[in-house]
Amino acid sequence: MARGYTNARYRQIINNIRRYMPDASISGDAIVGFPGETEEQYLRTEQLVREVGFDRVNTAAYSPRPNTPAALWENQ
């Protein structure tokens, strides 16, 4: 997926939230099975979820959505 941030930047944002708002609840979304996703990429996502220690994670298996770039990709 074409995210505008890196793993390191995401962690930095989470760390800043926790530093300035220690009681904040942190949630996130994770989509797995994205076209072309490798086992290594999946495992890195799983590791990030474990290390961040989200209070809640919304998970979903990838499914193509009309009018999105990924819907036209091969390996669906």
All heavy atoms as a GROMACS GRO file, in nm:
protein
  613
    1MET      N    1   0.084  -0.118   0.000
    1MET     CA    2   0.000   0.000   0.000
    1MET      C    3   0.089   0.124   0.000
    1MET      O    4   0.195   0.125   0.058
    1MET     CB    5  -0.090  -0.002   0.123
    1MET     CG    6  -0.190  -0.117   0.122
    1MET     SD    7  -0.296  -0.126   0.266
    1MET     CE    8  -0.404   0.010   0.237
    2ALA      N    9   0.042   0.224  -0.061
    2ALA     CA   10   0.122   0.346  -0.076
    2ALA      C   11   0.100   0.441   0.041
    2ALA      O   12   0.029   0.541   0.030
    2ALA     CB   13   0.087   0.414  -0.208
    3ARG      N   14   0.158   0.408   0.153
    3ARG     CA   15   0.144   0.492   0.272
    3ARG      C   16   0.242   0.608   0.264
    3ARG      O   17   0.351   0.594   0.210
    3ARG     CB   18   0.170   0.411   0.399
    3ARG     CG   19   0.069   0.301   0.421
    3ARG     CD   20  -0.065   0.362   0.456
    3ARG     NE   21  -0.163   0.260   0.483
    3ARG     CZ   22  -0.289   0.266   0.442
    3ARG    NH1   23  -0.330   0.366   0.371
    3ARG    NH2   24  -0.372   0.170   0.472
    4GLY      N   25   0.205   0.721   0.323
    4GLY     CA   26   0.290   0.839   0.321
    4GLY      C   27   0.382   0.848   0.441
    4GLY      O   28   0.431   0.956   0.473
    5TYR      N   29   0.405   0.736   0.508
    5TYR     CA   30   0.492   0.735   0.626
    5TYR      C   31   0.563   0.600   0.634
    5TYR      O   32   0.521   0.503   0.571
    5TYR     CB   33   0.410   0.760   0.754
    5TYR     CG   34   0.288   0.671   0.764
    5TYR    CD1   35   0.297   0.542   0.816
    5TYR    CD2   36   0.164   0.715   0.720
    5TYR    CE1   37   0.186   0.460   0.823
    5TYR    CE2   38   0.053   0.634   0.728
    5TYR     CZ   39   0.064   0.506   0.780
    5TYR     OH   40  -0.045   0.425   0.787
    6THR      N   41   0.670   0.598   0.711
    6THR     CA   42   0.747   0.475   0.729
    6THR      C   43   0.712   0.411   0.862
    6THR      O   44   0.648   0.472   0.949
    6THR     CB   45   0.897   0.504   0.728
    6THR    OG1   46   0.928   0.587   0.842
    6THR    CG2   47   0.941   0.574   0.599
    7ASN      N   48   0.758   0.290   0.880
    7ASN     CA   49   0.742   0.218   1.006
    7ASN      C   50   0.802   0.301   1.120
    7ASN      O   51   0.739   0.319   1.225
    7ASN     CB   52   0.812   0.082   0.994
    7ASN     CG   53   0.794  -0.005   1.114
    7ASN    OD1   54   0.827   0.033   1.225
    7ASN    ND2   55   0.744  -0.125   1.091
    8ALA      N   56   0.921   0.355   1.097
    8ALA     CA   57   0.989   0.434   1.201
    8ALA      C   58   0.911   0.561   1.234
    8ALA      O   59   0.898   0.598   1.351
    8ALA     CB   60   1.130   0.470   1.155
    9ARG      N   61   0.857   0.627   1.134
    9ARG     CA   62   0.779   0.750   1.158
    9ARG      C   63   0.651   0.717   1.235
    9ARG      O   64   0.611   0.790   1.325
    9ARG     CB   65   0.746   0.819   1.025
    9ARG     CG   66   0.660   0.943   1.040
    9ARG     CD   67   0.734   1.055   1.114
    9ARG     NE   68   0.645   1.169   1.127
    9ARG     CZ   69   0.628   1.239   1.238
    9ARG    NH1   70   0.696   1.209   1.347
    9ARG    NH2   71   0.546   1.340   1.243
   10TYR      N   72   0.588   0.608   1.201
   10TYR     CA   73   0.466   0.567   1.271
   10TYR      C   74   0.496   0.542   1.419
   10TYR      O   75   0.424   0.588   1.506
   10TYR     CB   76   0.409   0.441   1.205
   10TYR     CG   77   0.275   0.401   1.259
   10TYR    CD1   78   0.160   0.463   1.215
   10TYR    CD2   79   0.264   0.303   1.357
   10TYR    CE1   80   0.035   0.428   1.265
   10TYR    CE2   81   0.141   0.266   1.407
   10TYR     CZ   82   0.027   0.329   1.361
   10TYR     OH   83  -0.095   0.294   1.412
   11ARG      N   84   0.605   0.471   1.446
   11ARG     CA   85   0.644   0.445   1.585
   11ARG      C   86   0.674   0.576   1.659
   11ARG      O   87   0.641   0.590   1.776
   11ARG     CB   88   0.765   0.353   1.590
   11ARG     CG   89   0.736   0.212   1.551
   11ARG     CD   90   0.868   0.133   1.540
   11ARG     NE   91   0.848   0.006   1.479
   11ARG     CZ   92   0.839  -0.108   1.547
   11ARG    NH1   93   0.848  -0.107   1.678
   11ARG    NH2   94   0.822  -0.222   1.484
   12GLN      N   95   0.737   0.669   1.591
   12GLN     CA   96   0.768   0.798   1.651
   12GLN      C   97   0.639   0.872   1.690
   12GLN      O   98   0.630   0.930   1.798
   12GLN     CB   99   0.850   0.883   1.554
   12GLN     CG  100   0.894   1.016   1.608
   12GLN     CD  101   0.972   1.095   1.503
   12GLN    OE1  102   0.936   1.096   1.385
   12GLN    NE2  103   1.079   1.159   1.546
   13ILE      N  104   0.541   0.868   1.604
   13ILE     CA  105   0.412   0.932   1.633
   13ILE      C  106   0.348   0.868   1.755
   13ILE      O  107   0.302   0.937   1.847
   13ILE     CB  108   0.319   0.923   1.510
   13ILE    CG1  109   0.372   1.011   1.397
   13ILE    CG2  110   0.175   0.961   1.548
   13ILE    CD1  111   0.307   0.987   1.263
   14ILE      N  112   0.346   0.735   1.760
   14ILE     CA  113   0.289   0.663   1.875
   14ILE      C  114   0.365   0.698   2.003
   14ILE      O  115   0.305   0.725   2.108
   14ILE     CB  116   0.290   0.511   1.851
   14ILE    CG1  117   0.204   0.473   1.731
   14ILE    CG2  118   0.247   0.436   1.977
   14ILE    CD1  119   0.057   0.504   1.744
   15ASN      N  120   0.497   0.701   1.995
   15ASN     CA  121   0.577   0.734   2.113
   15ASN      C  122   0.549   0.876   2.162
   15ASN      O  123   0.541   0.900   2.284
   15ASN     CB  124   0.726   0.716   2.083
   15ASN     CG  125   0.765   0.572   2.068
   15ASN    OD1  126   0.695   0.481   2.116
   15ASN    ND2  127   0.877   0.547   2.001
   16ASN      N  128   0.531   0.970   2.070
   16ASN     CA  129   0.497   1.108   2.109
   16ASN      C  130   0.360   1.116   2.176
   16ASN      O  131   0.343   1.186   2.276
   16ASN     CB  132   0.501   1.202   1.989
   16ASN     CG  133   0.642   1.238   1.950
   16ASN    OD1  134   0.734   1.232   2.030
   16ASN    ND2  135   0.660   1.275   1.824
   17ILE      N  136   0.265   1.045   2.122
   17ILE     CA  137   0.132   1.043   2.184
   17ILE      C  138   0.143   0.989   2.326
   17ILE      O  139   0.089   1.048   2.420
   17ILE     CB  140   0.034   0.957   2.102
   17ILE    CG1  141   0.004   1.026   1.968
   17ILE    CG2  142  -0.095   0.932   2.181
   17ILE    CD1  143  -0.071   0.939   1.869
   18ARG      N  144   0.213   0.880   2.343
   18ARG     CA  145   0.224   0.820   2.476
   18ARG      C  146   0.303   0.909   2.573
   18ARG      O  147   0.277   0.909   2.692
   18ARG     CB  148   0.288   0.682   2.465
   18ARG     CG  149   0.190   0.584   2.401
   18ARG     CD  150   0.228   0.442   2.428
   18ARG     NE  151   0.119   0.355   2.390
   18ARG     CZ  152   0.131   0.252   2.310
   18ARG    NH1  153   0.249   0.219   2.261
   18ARG    NH2  154   0.027   0.178   2.281
   19ARG      N  155   0.401   0.982   2.521
   19ARG     CA  156   0.479   1.070   2.607
   19ARG      C  157   0.395   1.187   2.658
   19ARG      O  158   0.398   1.222   2.775
   19ARG     CB  159   0.602   1.122   2.533
   19ARG     CG  160   0.691   1.211   2.622
   19ARG     CD  161   0.822   1.249   2.557
   19ARG     NE  162   0.796   1.335   2.443
   19ARG     CZ  163   0.864   1.331   2.329
   19ARG    NH1  164   0.963   1.247   2.314
   19ARG    NH2  165   0.835   1.413   2.230
   20TYR      N  166   0.318   1.249   2.567
   20TYR     CA  167   0.240   1.368   2.604
   20TYR      C  168   0.100   1.336   2.657
   20TYR      O  169   0.041   1.419   2.725
   20TYR     CB  170   0.230   1.463   2.484
   20TYR     CG  171   0.363   1.522   2.448
   20TYR    CD1  172   0.429   1.484   2.332
   20TYR    CD2  173   0.425   1.615   2.531
   20TYR    CE1  174   0.553   1.538   2.299
   20TYR    CE2  175   0.549   1.669   2.499
   20TYR     CZ  176   0.612   1.630   2.383
   20TYR     OH  177   0.734   1.682   2.350
   21MET      N  178   0.051   1.218   2.624
   21MET     CA  179  -0.084   1.178   2.668
   21MET      C  180  -0.079   1.032   2.714
   21MET      O  181  -0.128   0.943   2.645
   21MET     CB  182  -0.184   1.194   2.554
   21MET     CG  183  -0.196   1.336   2.502
   21MET     SD  184  -0.304   1.347   2.356
   21MET     CE  185  -0.459   1.295   2.423
   22PRO      N  186  -0.017   1.005   2.827
   22PRO     CA  187   0.006   0.867   2.870
   22PRO      C  188  -0.121   0.783   2.887
   22PRO      O  189  -0.115   0.661   2.880
   22PRO     CB  190   0.080   0.880   3.002
   22PRO     CG  191   0.070   1.022   3.043
   22PRO     CD  192   0.035   1.103   2.923
   23ASP      N  193  -0.236   0.847   2.904
   23ASP     CA  194  -0.361   0.772   2.920
   23ASP      C  195  -0.439   0.757   2.789
   23ASP      O  196  -0.550   0.704   2.789
   23ASP     CB  197  -0.450   0.839   3.024
   23ASP     CG  198  -0.389   0.835   3.163
   23ASP    OD1  199  -0.318   0.738   3.194
   23ASP    OD2  200  -0.411   0.931   3.240
   24ALA      N  201  -0.379   0.803   2.679
   24ALA     CA  202  -0.447   0.794   2.549
   24ALA      C  203  -0.467   0.648   2.510
   24ALA      O  204  -0.383   0.563   2.536
   24ALA     CB  205  -0.366   0.866   2.442
   25SER      N  206  -0.578   0.622   2.446
   25SER     CA  207  -0.605   0.490   2.392
   25SER      C  208  -0.560   0.491   2.246
   25SER      O  209  -0.596   0.580   2.170
   25SER     CB  210  -0.755   0.460   2.401
   25SER     OG  211  -0.783   0.334   2.346
   26ILE      N  212  -0.480   0.393   2.209
   26ILE     CA  213  -0.424   0.387   2.074
   26ILE      C  214  -0.491   0.271   1.999
   26ILE      O  215  -0.490   0.158   2.046
   26ILE     CB  216  -0.271   0.364   2.076
   26ILE    CG1  217  -0.200   0.466   2.164
   26ILE    CG2  218  -0.215   0.360   1.935
   26ILE    CD1  219  -0.200   0.606   2.110
   27SER      N  220  -0.548   0.303   1.883
   27SER     CA  221  -0.607   0.198   1.800
   27SER      C  222  -0.547   0.206   1.661
   27SER      O  223  -0.484   0.306   1.624
   27SER     CB  224  -0.759   0.212   1.794
   27SER     OG  225  -0.794   0.333   1.732
   28GLY      N  226  -0.565   0.101   1.585
   28GLY     CA  227  -0.510   0.098   1.450
   28GLY      C  228  -0.589   0.004   1.362
   28GLY      O  229  -0.675  -0.071   1.410
   29ASP      N  230  -0.560   0.008   1.235
   29ASP     CA  231  -0.624  -0.079   1.136
   29ASP      C  232  -0.515  -0.159   1.065
   29ASP      O  233  -0.408  -0.105   1.036
   29ASP     CB  234  -0.700   0.002   1.031
   29ASP     CG  235  -0.809   0.088   1.092
   29ASP    OD1  236  -0.878   0.038   1.183
   29ASP    OD2  237  -0.826   0.202   1.048
   30ALA      N  238  -0.543  -0.284   1.037
   30ALA     CA  239  -0.448  -0.368   0.963
   30ALA      C  240  -0.524  -0.448   0.859
   30ALA      O  241  -0.623  -0.514   0.891
   30ALA     CB  242  -0.374  -0.461   1.058
   31ILE      N  243  -0.480  -0.439   0.735
   31ILE     CA  244  -0.536  -0.518   0.626
   31ILE      C  245  -0.430  -0.619   0.586
   31ILE      O  246  -0.315  -0.582   0.560
   31ILE     CB  247  -0.574  -0.430   0.505
   31ILE    CG1  248  -0.678  -0.327   0.546
   31ILE    CG2  249  -0.624  -0.516   0.390
   31ILE    CD1  250  -0.709  -0.225   0.438
   32VAL      N  251  -0.466  -0.744   0.581
   32VAL     CA  252  -0.372  -0.848   0.540
   32VAL      C  253  -0.419  -0.909   0.408
   32VAL      O  254  -0.536  -0.898   0.371
   32VAL     CB  255  -0.356  -0.958   0.647
   32VAL    CG1  256  -0.299  -0.898   0.775
   32VAL    CG2  257  -0.488  -1.027   0.674
   33GLY      N  258  -0.326  -0.971   0.336
   33GLY     CA  259  -0.360  -1.033   0.209
   33GLY      C  260  -0.369  -0.934   0.096
   33GLY      O  261  -0.429  -0.961  -0.008
   34PHE      N  262  -0.304  -0.818   0.113
   34PHE     CA  263  -0.302  -0.717   0.007
   34PHE      C  264  -0.232  -0.776  -0.115
   34PHE      O  265  -0.136  -0.853  -0.101
   34PHE     CB  266  -0.227  -0.593   0.057
   34PHE     CG  267  -0.257  -0.468  -0.019
   34PHE    CD1  268  -0.375  -0.400   0.003
   34PHE    CD2  269  -0.169  -0.419  -0.112
   34PHE    CE1  270  -0.405  -0.283  -0.067
   34PHE    CE2  271  -0.196  -0.303  -0.182
   34PHE     CZ  272  -0.315  -0.235  -0.160
   35PRO      N  273  -0.275  -0.746  -0.238
   35PRO     CA  274  -0.212  -0.804  -0.357
   35PRO      C  275  -0.060  -0.787  -0.357
   35PRO      O  276  -0.010  -0.676  -0.338
   35PRO     CB  277  -0.275  -0.726  -0.473
   35PRO     CG  278  -0.407  -0.680  -0.420
   35PRO     CD  279  -0.382  -0.653  -0.273
   36GLY      N  280   0.010  -0.895  -0.369
   36GLY     CA  281   0.155  -0.892  -0.373
   36GLY      C  282   0.221  -0.892  -0.236
   36GLY      O  283   0.344  -0.894  -0.227
   37GLU      N  284   0.144  -0.891  -0.129
   37GLU     CA  285   0.203  -0.892   0.005
   37GLU      C  286   0.283  -1.021   0.025
   37GLU      O  287   0.235  -1.129  -0.002
   37GLU     CB  288   0.093  -0.884   0.112
   37GLU     CG  289   0.147  -0.888   0.253
   37GLU     CD  290   0.035  -0.886   0.357
   37GLU    OE1  291  -0.061  -0.965   0.344
   37GLU    OE2  292   0.044  -0.804   0.448
   38THR      N  293   0.405  -1.005   0.074
   38THR     CA  294   0.490  -1.122   0.100
   38THR      C  295   0.473  -1.168   0.244
   38THR      O  296   0.420  -1.095   0.328
   38THR     CB  297   0.638  -1.088   0.076
   38THR    OG1  298   0.679  -0.991   0.173
   38THR    CG2  299   0.662  -1.035  -0.065
   39GLU      N  300   0.519  -1.288   0.271
   39GLU     CA  301   0.517  -1.339   0.408
   39GLU      C  302   0.598  -1.248   0.500
   39GLU      O  303   0.558  -1.220   0.612
   39GLU     CB  304   0.575  -1.482   0.411
   39GLU     CG  305   0.576  -1.545   0.548
   39GLU     CD  306   0.438  -1.588   0.598
   39GLU    OE1  307   0.342  -1.585   0.518
   39GLU    OE2  308   0.426  -1.622   0.716
   40GLU      N  309   0.712  -1.198   0.450
   40GLU     CA  310   0.795  -1.108   0.530
   40GLU      C  311   0.720  -0.979   0.565
   40GLU      O  312   0.725  -0.932   0.679
   40GLU     CB  313   0.924  -1.073   0.455
   40GLU     CG  314   1.014  -0.977   0.530
   40GLU     CD  315   1.135  -0.932   0.451
   40GLU    OE1  316   1.162  -0.988   0.344
   40GLU    OE2  317   1.202  -0.839   0.497
   41GLN      N  318   0.649  -0.923   0.470
   41GLN     CA  319   0.572  -0.801   0.496
   41GLN      C  320   0.461  -0.829   0.598
   41GLN      O  321   0.438  -0.748   0.688
   41GLN     CB  322   0.512  -0.748   0.366
   41GLN     CG  323   0.616  -0.690   0.273
   41GLN     CD  324   0.560  -0.663   0.135
   41GLN    OE1  325   0.477  -0.737   0.084
   41GLN    NE2  326   0.608  -0.554   0.074
   42TYR      N  327   0.394  -0.942   0.583
   42TYR     CA  328   0.291  -0.978   0.680
   42TYR      C  329   0.351  -0.988   0.821
   42TYR      O  330   0.295  -0.935   0.917
   42TYR     CB  331   0.223  -1.109   0.642
   42TYR     CG  332   0.137  -1.161   0.754
   42TYR    CD1  333   0.010  -1.110   0.775
   42TYR    CD2  334   0.186  -1.255   0.843
   42TYR    CE1  335  -0.067  -1.153   0.882
   42TYR    CE2  336   0.110  -1.299   0.950
   42TYR     CZ  337  -0.016  -1.248   0.968
   42TYR     OH  338  -0.091  -1.290   1.074
   43LEU      N  339   0.464  -1.056   0.832
   43LEU     CA  340   0.528  -1.075   0.963
   43LEU      C  341   0.574  -0.942   1.023
   43LEU      O  342   0.567  -0.923   1.144
   43LEU     CB  343   0.644  -1.174   0.952
   43LEU     CG  344   0.602  -1.318   0.922
   43LEU    CD1  345   0.725  -1.405   0.895
   43LEU    CD2  346   0.516  -1.376   1.033
   44ARG      N  347   0.618  -0.848   0.939
   44ARG     CA  348   0.657  -0.716   0.990
   44ARG      C  349   0.535  -0.642   1.044
   44ARG      O  350   0.543  -0.574   1.147
   44ARG     CB  351   0.727  -0.635   0.881
   44ARG     CG  352   0.870  -0.679   0.856
   44ARG     CD  353   0.953  -0.576   0.781
   44ARG     NE  354   0.882  -0.505   0.678
   44ARG     CZ  355   0.906  -0.515   0.548
   44ARG    NH1  356   1.000  -0.594   0.503
   44ARG    NH2  357   0.838  -0.444   0.461
   45THR      N  358   0.422  -0.655   0.976
   45THR     CA  359   0.299  -0.593   1.025
   45THR      C  360   0.260  -0.655   1.158
   45THR      O  361   0.227  -0.584   1.254
   45THR     CB  362   0.185  -0.611   0.923
   45THR    OG1  363   0.220  -0.545   0.802
   45THR    CG2  364   0.053  -0.555   0.976
   46GLU      N  365   0.265  -0.786   1.166
   46GLU     CA  366   0.231  -0.855   1.291
   46GLU      C  367   0.324  -0.811   1.404
   46GLU      O  368   0.279  -0.785   1.516
   46GLU     CB  369   0.240  -1.006   1.271
   46GLU     CG  370   0.196  -1.085   1.391
   46GLU     CD  371   0.202  -1.234   1.368
   46GLU    OE1  372   0.164  -1.280   1.259
   46GLU    OE2  373   0.246  -1.304   1.461
   47GLN      N  374   0.451  -0.798   1.374
   47GLN     CA  375   0.549  -0.754   1.475
   47GLN      C  376   0.519  -0.612   1.521
   47GLN      O  377   0.522  -0.582   1.641
   47GLN     CB  378   0.691  -0.762   1.418
   47GLN     CG  379   0.797  -0.717   1.514
   47GLN     CD  380   0.937  -0.723   1.453
   47GLN    OE1  381   0.954  -0.755   1.337
   47GLN    NE2  382   1.036  -0.690   1.532
   48LEU      N  383   0.488  -0.524   1.428
   48LEU     CA  384   0.454  -0.385   1.464
   48LEU      C  385   0.333  -0.381   1.556
   48LEU      O  386   0.333  -0.311   1.658
   48LEU     CB  387   0.428  -0.302   1.338
   48LEU     CG  388   0.384  -0.158   1.364
   48LEU    CD1  389   0.500  -0.076   1.419
   48LEU    CD2  390   0.327  -0.096   1.239
   49VAL      N  391   0.230  -0.458   1.523
   49VAL     CA  392   0.109  -0.461   1.606
   49VAL      C  393   0.143  -0.506   1.747
   49VAL      O  394   0.099  -0.447   1.846
   49VAL     CB  395   0.001  -0.551   1.542
   49VAL    CG1  396  -0.113  -0.578   1.639
   49VAL    CG2  397  -0.052  -0.488   1.414
   50ARG      N  398   0.224  -0.610   1.759
   50ARG     CA  399   0.264  -0.660   1.891
   50ARG      C  400   0.347  -0.557   1.968
   50ARG      O  401   0.326  -0.535   2.087
   50ARG     CB  402   0.341  -0.790   1.878
   50ARG     CG  403   0.258  -0.908   1.831
   50ARG     CD  404   0.344  -1.033   1.817
   50ARG     NE  405   0.274  -1.138   1.749
   50ARG     CZ  406   0.190  -1.222   1.807
   50ARG    NH1  407   0.165  -1.212   1.936
   50ARG    NH2  408   0.130  -1.317   1.738
   51GLU      N  409   0.443  -0.495   1.900
   51GLU     CA  410   0.533  -0.402   1.967
   51GLU      C  411   0.465  -0.272   2.008
   51GLU      O  412   0.495  -0.217   2.114
   51GLU     CB  413   0.655  -0.374   1.879
   51GLU     CG  414   0.747  -0.493   1.867
   51GLU     CD  415   0.863  -0.470   1.772
   51GLU    OE1  416   0.871  -0.361   1.711
   51GLU    OE2  417   0.945  -0.563   1.758
   52VAL      N  418   0.374  -0.223   1.926
   52VAL     CA  419   0.304  -0.099   1.959
   52VAL      C  420   0.213  -0.122   2.079
   52VAL      O  421   0.200  -0.034   2.165
   52VAL     CB  422   0.224  -0.045   1.838
   52VAL    CG1  423   0.126   0.063   1.879
   52VAL    CG2  424   0.320   0.008   1.732
   53GLY      N  425   0.152  -0.238   2.088
   53GLY     CA  426   0.064  -0.266   2.200
   53GLY      C  427  -0.064  -0.184   2.193
   53GLY      O  428  -0.103  -0.119   2.289
   54PHE      N  429  -0.128  -0.187   2.078
   54PHE     CA  430  -0.253  -0.115   2.058
   54PHE      C  431  -0.357  -0.155   2.164
   54PHE      O  432  -0.359  -0.270   2.209
   54PHE     CB  433  -0.312  -0.147   1.920
   54PHE     CG  434  -0.233  -0.092   1.806
   54PHE    CD1  435  -0.148  -0.174   1.732
   54PHE    CD2  436  -0.245   0.041   1.768
   54PHE    CE1  437  -0.076  -0.125   1.626
   54PHE    CE2  438  -0.173   0.091   1.660
   54PHE     CZ  439  -0.089   0.008   1.590
   55ASP      N  440  -0.444  -0.063   2.196
   55ASP     CA  441  -0.558  -0.096   2.281
   55ASP      C  442  -0.665  -0.167   2.201
   55ASP      O  443  -0.743  -0.245   2.255
   55ASP     CB  444  -0.616   0.032   2.343
   55ASP     CG  445  -0.516   0.096   2.439
   55ASP    OD1  446  -0.487   0.035   2.542
   55ASP    OD2  447  -0.468   0.206   2.407
   56ARG      N  448  -0.670  -0.138   2.073
   56ARG     CA  449  -0.766  -0.202   1.984
   56ARG      C  450  -0.707  -0.203   1.843
   56ARG      O  451  -0.647  -0.104   1.800
   56ARG     CB  452  -0.897  -0.123   1.984
   56ARG     CG  453  -1.001  -0.179   1.891
   56ARG     CD  454  -1.124  -0.091   1.886
   56ARG     NE  455  -1.211  -0.140   1.782
   56ARG     CZ  456  -1.334  -0.183   1.803
   56ARG    NH1  457  -1.385  -0.180   1.923
   56ARG    NH2  458  -1.406  -0.226   1.703
   57VAL      N  459  -0.727  -0.314   1.772
   57VAL     CA  460  -0.684  -0.324   1.633
   57VAL      C  461  -0.802  -0.377   1.550
   57VAL      O  462  -0.858  -0.481   1.582
   57VAL     CB  463  -0.563  -0.418   1.616
   57VAL    CG1  464  -0.524  -0.429   1.469
   57VAL    CG2  465  -0.446  -0.373   1.699
   58ASN      N  466  -0.839  -0.301   1.449
   58ASN     CA  467  -0.940  -0.346   1.354
   58ASN      C  468  -0.866  -0.420   1.243
   58ASN      O  469  -0.776  -0.363   1.181
   58ASN     CB  470  -1.016  -0.227   1.295
   58ASN     CG  471  -1.086  -0.148   1.403
   58ASN    OD1  472  -1.166  -0.202   1.477
   58ASN    ND2  473  -1.054  -0.020   1.413
   59THR      N  474  -0.900  -0.544   1.221
   59THR     CA  475  -0.832  -0.623   1.119
   59THR      C  476  -0.929  -0.663   1.009
   59THR      O  477  -1.049  -0.678   1.033
   59THR     CB  478  -0.769  -0.750   1.180
   59THR    OG1  479  -0.871  -0.829   1.240
   59THR    CG2  480  -0.664  -0.715   1.282
   60ALA      N  481  -0.874  -0.678   0.891
   60ALA     CA  482  -0.956  -0.720   0.777
   60ALA      C  483  -0.868  -0.790   0.675
   60ALA      O  484  -0.750  -0.758   0.661
   60ALA     CB  485  -1.024  -0.600   0.712
   61ALA      N  486  -0.927  -0.884   0.606
   61ALA     CA  487  -0.860  -0.944   0.491
   61ALA      C  488  -0.887  -0.853   0.371
   61ALA      O  489  -0.997  -0.800   0.357
   61ALA     CB  490  -0.914  -1.083   0.465
   62TYR      N  491  -0.786  -0.833   0.288
   62TYR     CA  492  -0.801  -0.749   0.170
   62TYR      C  493  -0.913  -0.800   0.081
   62TYR      O  494  -0.930  -0.919   0.062
   62TYR     CB  495  -0.670  -0.744   0.090
   62TYR     CG  496  -0.690  -0.682  -0.046
   62TYR    CD1  497  -0.693  -0.545  -0.060
   62TYR    CD2  498  -0.711  -0.762  -0.158
   62TYR    CE1  499  -0.716  -0.486  -0.184
   62TYR    CE2  500  -0.733  -0.704  -0.283
   62TYR     CZ  501  -0.735  -0.566  -0.295
   62TYR     OH  502  -0.759  -0.510  -0.417
   63SER      N  503  -0.990  -0.708   0.028
   63SER     CA  504  -1.086  -0.738  -0.078
   63SER      C  505  -1.086  -0.618  -0.172
   63SER      O  506  -1.076  -0.504  -0.126
   63SER     CB  507  -1.226  -0.766  -0.023
   63SER     OG  508  -1.275  -0.654   0.045
   64PRO      N  509  -1.094  -0.642  -0.302
   64PRO     CA  510  -1.089  -0.530  -0.396
   64PRO      C  511  -1.210  -0.439  -0.381
   64PRO      O  512  -1.322  -0.485  -0.358
   64PRO     CB  513  -1.087  -0.598  -0.533
   64PRO     CG  514  -1.137  -0.735  -0.511
   64PRO     CD  515  -1.108  -0.771  -0.369
   65ARG      N  516  -1.186  -0.311  -0.392
   65ARG     CA  517  -1.292  -0.210  -0.387
   65ARG      C  518  -1.295  -0.137  -0.520
   65ARG      O  519  -1.190  -0.096  -0.572
   65ARG     CB  520  -1.266  -0.109  -0.275
   65ARG     CG  521  -1.264  -0.168  -0.137
   65ARG     CD  522  -1.406  -0.198  -0.090
   65ARG     NE  523  -1.406  -0.237   0.050
   65ARG     CZ  524  -1.435  -0.358   0.093
   65ARG    NH1  525  -1.464  -0.454   0.008
   65ARG    NH2  526  -1.436  -0.386   0.221
   66PRO      N  527  -1.414  -0.120  -0.577
   66PRO     CA  528  -1.423  -0.049  -0.706
   66PRO      C  529  -1.360   0.089  -0.698
   66PRO      O  530  -1.364   0.155  -0.594
   66PRO     CB  531  -1.574  -0.039  -0.730
   66PRO     CG  532  -1.635  -0.146  -0.646
   66PRO     CD  533  -1.543  -0.160  -0.527
   67ASN      N  534  -1.301   0.131  -0.808
   67ASN     CA  535  -1.243   0.265  -0.823
   67ASN      C  536  -1.122   0.291  -0.735
   67ASN      O  537  -1.092   0.406  -0.702
   67ASN     CB  538  -1.350   0.373  -0.800
   67ASN     CG  539  -1.468   0.356  -0.892
   67ASN    OD1  540  -1.451   0.338  -1.013
   67ASN    ND2  541  -1.588   0.359  -0.837
   68THR      N  542  -1.053   0.186  -0.692
   68THR     CA  543  -0.927   0.203  -0.620
   68THR      C  544  -0.816   0.145  -0.705
   68THR      O  545  -0.838   0.051  -0.782
   68THR     CB  546  -0.929   0.131  -0.484
   68THR    OG1  547  -0.945  -0.010  -0.505
   68THR    CG2  548  -1.040   0.184  -0.395
   69PRO      N  549  -0.694   0.199  -0.695
   69PRO     CA  550  -0.584   0.146  -0.776
   69PRO      C  551  -0.561  -0.004  -0.754
   69PRO      O  552  -0.539  -0.079  -0.849
   69PRO     CB  553  -0.463   0.227  -0.730
   69PRO     CG  554  -0.521   0.355  -0.680
   69PRO     CD  555  -0.653   0.317  -0.617
   70ALA      N  556  -0.570  -0.050  -0.632
   70ALA     CA  557  -0.543  -0.191  -0.603
   70ALA      C  558  -0.643  -0.285  -0.668
   70ALA      O  559  -0.611  -0.400  -0.696
   70ALA     CB  560  -0.538  -0.213  -0.452
   71ALA      N  561  -0.762  -0.239  -0.692
   71ALA     CA  562  -0.864  -0.325  -0.752
   71ALA      C  563  -0.826  -0.370  -0.893
   71ALA      O  564  -0.874  -0.472  -0.941
   71ALA     CB  565  -0.999  -0.252  -0.757
   72LEU      N  566  -0.737  -0.295  -0.956
   72LEU     CA  567  -0.692  -0.328  -1.092
   72LEU      C  568  -0.565  -0.412  -1.095
   72LEU      O  569  -0.524  -0.455  -1.202
   72LEU     CB  570  -0.671  -0.199  -1.172
   72LEU     CG  571  -0.793  -0.106  -1.178
   72LEU    CD1  572  -0.756   0.023  -1.249
   72LEU    CD2  573  -0.910  -0.174  -1.246
   73TRP      N  574  -0.502  -0.433  -0.982
   73TRP     CA  575  -0.376  -0.507  -0.977
   73TRP      C  576  -0.399  -0.656  -1.001
   73TRP      O  577  -0.506  -0.710  -0.971
   73TRP     CB  578  -0.307  -0.490  -0.842
   73TRP     CG  579  -0.260  -0.350  -0.815
   73TRP    CD1  580  -0.268  -0.242  -0.897
   73TRP    CD2  581  -0.202  -0.304  -0.695
   73TRP    NE1  582  -0.217  -0.132  -0.837
   73TRP    CE2  583  -0.176  -0.166  -0.711
   73TRP    CE3  584  -0.170  -0.363  -0.574
   73TRP    CZ2  585  -0.117  -0.089  -0.613
   73TRP    CZ3  586  -0.113  -0.286  -0.475
   73TRP    CH2  587  -0.085  -0.151  -0.496
   74GLU      N  588  -0.297  -0.719  -1.052
   74GLU     CA  589  -0.301  -0.865  -1.066
   74GLU      C  590  -0.280  -0.927  -0.928
   74GLU      O  591  -0.258  -0.856  -0.830
   74GLU     CB  592  -0.193  -0.910  -1.164
   74GLU     CG  593  -0.219  -0.858  -1.306
   74GLU     CD  594  -0.117  -0.909  -1.405
   74GLU    OE1  595  -0.050  -1.010  -1.377
   74GLU    OE2  596  -0.106  -0.846  -1.512
   75ASN      N  597  -0.282  -1.057  -0.918
   75ASN     CA  598  -0.261  -1.130  -0.792
   75ASN      C  599  -0.375  -1.109  -0.694
   75ASN      O  600  -0.354  -1.105  -0.573
   75ASN     CB  601  -0.129  -1.092  -0.725
   75ASN     CG  602  -0.009  -1.117  -0.812
   75ASN    OD1  603  -0.009  -1.211  -0.889
   75ASN    ND2  604   0.090  -1.032  -0.802
   76GLN      N  605  -0.494  -1.092  -0.743
   76GLN     CA  606  -0.609  -1.071  -0.654
   76GLN      C  607  -0.646  -1.200  -0.583
   76GLN      O  608  -0.658  -1.303  -0.633
   76GLN     CB  609  -0.730  -1.019  -0.730
   76GLN     CG  610  -0.708  -0.883  -0.789
   76GLN     CD  611  -0.707  -0.770  -0.686
   76GLN    OE1  612  -0.778  -0.773  -0.588
   76GLN    NE2  613  -0.624  -0.673  -0.709
   0.00000   0.00000   0.00000
